[in-house]
């Protein structure tokens, strides 16, 4: 919420100073928000389950599991691109 408010305020202040020209005018498109919603839900779920995993297992085991996700993502991407 803080980032959204900052984007709105800085977008409105962009005409007041030349250094503020880098901030675009804030605009919200519901169609784009609807297409991004599943990704946002997955991201929130990922953070939630990571925190639950840290709560229930040791940090060493968690770090091994987390580092293996990179390996499995590379393998999955290689298999998907070769088909």
trRosetta pair geometry for C-beta under 8 A, 3 or more apart (Angstrom, degrees):
i j d omega theta_ij theta_ji phi_ij phi_ji
1 4 5.7 -53 -150 35 35 112
1 5 6.3 33 154 -16 67 106
2 5 5.9 -56 -148 39 31 109
2 6 6.2 32 153 -20 65 108
3 6 5.6 -53 -144 37 31 113
3 7 6.4 33 155 -20 64 104
4 7 5.8 -54 -150 34 30 110
4 8 6.5 29 153 -18 64 105
5 8 5.7 -54 -149 36 32 111
5 9 6.2 27 156 -15 67 108
6 9 5.9 -57 -142 41 29 107
6 10 6.0 21 162 -11 66 112
7 10 6.1 -58 -137 44 25 104
7 11 6.0 30 160 -23 62 111
7 23 7.4 -175 -146 -163 58 110
7 26 5.1 115 133 -95 94 118
8 11 5.8 -59 -149 36 25 113
8 12 6.6 20 155 -15 62 108
8 26 4.6 -58 -101 14 57 167
9 12 5.9 -61 -152 37 30 108
9 13 6.3 16 155 -10 67 113
10 13 5.7 -61 -139 45 34 106
10 14 6.8 64 155 -60 62 83
10 20 6.6 -157 -168 -152 79 100
10 23 4.1 -113 140 -156 107 165
11 14 6.0 -22 -158 -21 32 117
11 23 5.5 -130 -80 141 51 106
11 24 6.2 -14 -114 103 103 44
11 25 4.7 107 -174 -135 112 34
11 26 4.0 -166 18 -18 163 84
12 25 7.9 79 -70 -131 44 75
12 26 7.7 -34 -36 14 77 108
13 16 5.0 -46 -171 19 73 125
13 17 7.5 2 155 20 95 93
13 20 5.4 -102 117 -157 86 155
13 23 7.6 30 68 67 82 144
14 20 4.4 -161 -126 134 45 101
14 21 5.8 98 -174 -102 97 35
14 23 5.0 -144 -86 71 109 95
14 24 7.7 18 -73 -128 159 8
14 25 7.0 -103 21 -70 144 68
15 20 7.4 -64 7 90 19 124
16 20 6.1 33 56 30 80 153
17 20 4.7 91 65 -2 85 107
18 21 5.9 -23 -167 -13 48 117
19 22 7.4 -33 171 5 50 104
20 23 5.7 -42 -177 25 71 112
28 33 7.0 17 -176 -42 89 129
29 32 4.2 63 87 13 110 109
29 33 6.6 173 91 -12 56 86
30 33 5.3 -54 -143 40 37 115
30 34 6.2 41 156 -24 68 103
31 34 5.8 -51 -149 32 29 111
31 35 6.8 23 153 -14 62 105
32 35 5.9 -58 -151 38 34 107
32 36 6.2 23 155 -12 68 112
33 36 5.9 -63 -143 43 30 105
33 37 6.5 56 153 -51 63 93
34 37 5.7 -27 -152 -5 32 122
35 38 7.9 -49 178 20 37 96
36 39 5.4 -61 -167 45 60 114
36 40 6.0 63 138 -27 83 105
37 40 5.5 -56 -145 35 33 113
37 41 6.4 34 158 -20 67 104
38 41 5.7 -53 -148 35 34 112
38 42 6.4 33 154 -18 66 105
39 42 5.7 -53 -148 37 33 111
39 43 6.3 35 153 -21 65 105
40 43 5.6 -53 -147 35 32 113
40 44 6.4 29 156 -16 65 104
41 44 5.9 -53 -147 38 31 108
41 45 6.3 32 153 -17 64 108
42 45 5.6 -57 -148 40 31 114
42 46 6.2 37 152 -26 65 104
43 46 5.6 -50 -148 31 31 114
43 47 6.6 28 155 -15 63 103
44 47 5.9 -53 -149 37 33 109
44 48 6.3 34 152 -20 65 108
45 48 5.5 -56 -145 38 32 113
45 49 6.1 23 161 -12 68 108
46 49 6.2 -58 -143 41 26 103
46 50 6.2 31 156 -22 63 107
47 50 5.7 -53 -147 34 29 114
47 51 6.5 27 156 -16 63 106
48 51 6.0 -60 -155 37 29 108
48 52 6.4 25 151 -15 65 108
49 52 5.4 -51 -142 40 38 113
49 53 6.1 43 155 -24 67 103
50 53 5.7 -53 -147 34 30 112
50 54 6.5 29 154 -17 63 104
50 66 7.9 60 -132 -97 107 116
51 54 5.7 -52 -148 36 33 110
51 55 6.4 36 151 -23 63 106
52 55 5.5 -55 -151 33 34 115
52 56 6.3 12 159 -6 68 113
53 56 6.2 -69 -143 45 29 98
53 57 5.8 -23 178 26 71 111
53 62 5.8 133 133 -118 106 108
53 65 7.6 -115 174 84 143 148
54 57 7.2 -71 -116 56 20 75
54 59 7.0 31 -142 -97 87 71
54 62 5.6 47 -95 -112 67 164
57 61 4.9 -93 161 81 120 126
57 62 5.5 146 92 -57 111 90
58 61 4.8 88 64 12 87 102
58 62 6.8 -151 97 -7 44 91
59 62 5.4 -57 -146 39 33 115
59 63 6.2 34 157 -22 68 104
60 63 5.9 -54 -149 34 29 109
60 64 6.7 28 153 -17 62 104
61 64 5.8 -54 -151 35 34 111
61 65 6.4 31 153 -15 66 108
62 65 5.8 -59 -149 41 30 110
62 66 6.1 29 155 -20 67 109
63 66 5.6 -52 -140 38 31 111
63 67 6.2 29 160 -18 65 107
64 67 6.0 -58 -146 38 27 106
64 68 6.5 28 154 -22 62 108
65 68 5.8 -57 -150 32 30 112
65 69 7.3 44 151 -34 61 93
66 69 6.0 -40 -164 8 38 114
67 70 6.3 -41 -173 20 47 110
67 71 7.6 44 139 -10 66 103
68 71 5.3 -51 -157 37 52 116
68 72 6.1 45 149 -16 78 105
69 72 5.8 -57 -143 43 35 107
69 73 6.1 39 156 -23 67 106
70 73 5.8 -55 -147 35 28 111
70 74 6.6 28 155 -18 63 104
71 74 5.9 -57 -154 34 30 109
71 75 6.4 25 152 -15 65 107
72 75 5.5 -51 -143 39 36 112
72 76 6.0 37 156 -20 67 106
73 76 5.7 -52 -141 39 30 111
73 77 6.1 30 157 -19 64 108
74 77 5.8 -56 -145 38 28 109
74 78 6.3 30 155 -20 64 107
75 78 5.8 -55 -148 36 29 112
75 79 6.3 26 156 -15 64 108
76 79 5.9 -56 -146 39 30 109
76 80 6.1 27 156 -17 65 110
77 80 5.8 -56 -143 40 30 110
77 81 6.2 22 160 -14 65 110
78 81 6.1 -62 -144 40 26 104
78 82 6.2 20 160 -19 63 113
79 82 6.0 -60 -142 36 27 107
79 83 6.8 26 161 -24 61 107
80 83 6.4 -59 -154 26 29 108
